[in-house]
Amino acid sequence: MSAHQQNKKPDDWRRGLSEAGPYLGLGAQLGFTVVFFTAMGYLIDRWLGTLPWFLLGGAALGMVAMFVQLIRVSREMGEQALLDRKRRQRARREREDDGA
């Protein structure tokens, strides 16, 4: 293995991790959302002595909140991807106009 290939691997790993970062953060947020609502339902059940009704309701509410959050984030990511694509197309047209 050449010295160039050895130096390239850590950079690839860092780049891959930085690209995966937003998705790892999103996964943690979605998981925390479900756990939070389920735990709150459990605590309310313990307080009122109604186990398992608020636990089940909290879990269901947590799943609904998770899907709402997932839809919101995916919509934002789609809009950002569209803006990036338009920005690249505009830059390409400007370069072509400068070269013509």
N, C-alpha and C positions, 0 to 999 in steps of 0.2 A: 504494500500500500504506500502510495506516495505521500509526501508531507502535505501536499495540497488537499488530498482526500481526508487526511486525519484532521486538518483544521476545519474542513467543511462540515463534518458531522455535528459538532456542538452548535454551530450556527443553524443547521437544519432543525435540530431538536428545539432550540429556542424559538425559532420562527413557527414551528408546528405548535408549540405550547402557547405562544402568543395568539395564534389564529384560533386555537381551541378554547382560549380563555373565556370569551363571551358565552360560549355554549356551556362550559362547565359552571359558570356563574348562574346561567339560566336554570340549569338542572338543580342546582342547590336551592335557588329561590322557589322553584316549583315544589321540590320535596319539603322544604321548610313550611310552605303554605299549607300543605295537607297535614303535616305533623302538628302545626300550630292549632288549626281548627279542631283536629281530633283531640288534642290534649285539652283544649278549652272545654270541649263537650264532656270529656271524662271528668274534669274538675267540677263542672256544674253538676254532673250526675252524682259525684261523691258528696257534694254540698247538699243537694236536695234528696239524695237517696233514691234516685230514679234510674239507676243503672239498668240497661244500656241505652236508653232512648236519646239522651243528649250526645252520648258518644257516637252513636250512629248518625245523628243529625249533623254533628260537627264534622264527621268524616265525609258525609255527602256534601256539605257546604264547602269543605276544603277542596274536594275534587272539582266542584263547580268553579270555585275561585281560581284553581290551578288552570282549568281550561280557558277561562276568561283571560287570565294573564298570558297564557300561551298564545292565544289568538291575537291579543294586543301586541305582544312582542314580535310575532311573526309578521304582522301587518307593518309594524315600524321597520323591520329589517327589509321587507319587500320594497317599501317606499325608499329606503336608503339605497338599496341596490339599483332602483330605477334612476334615482338622482345621480349616482355614480356613473351609470351607463351613459346618461345624457351628458354629463360633464366630460367623459372621455370622448364621446362623439363630437362635442363642440371643440375640444382641444385638437382632435384629429382634423376637423374641417379648417380650423385656423392654421394649422401647420401646412395643410394642402394649399390654402389661399396664399400663404407666405411664399411657398415654393413655386407657385404659378406665375 
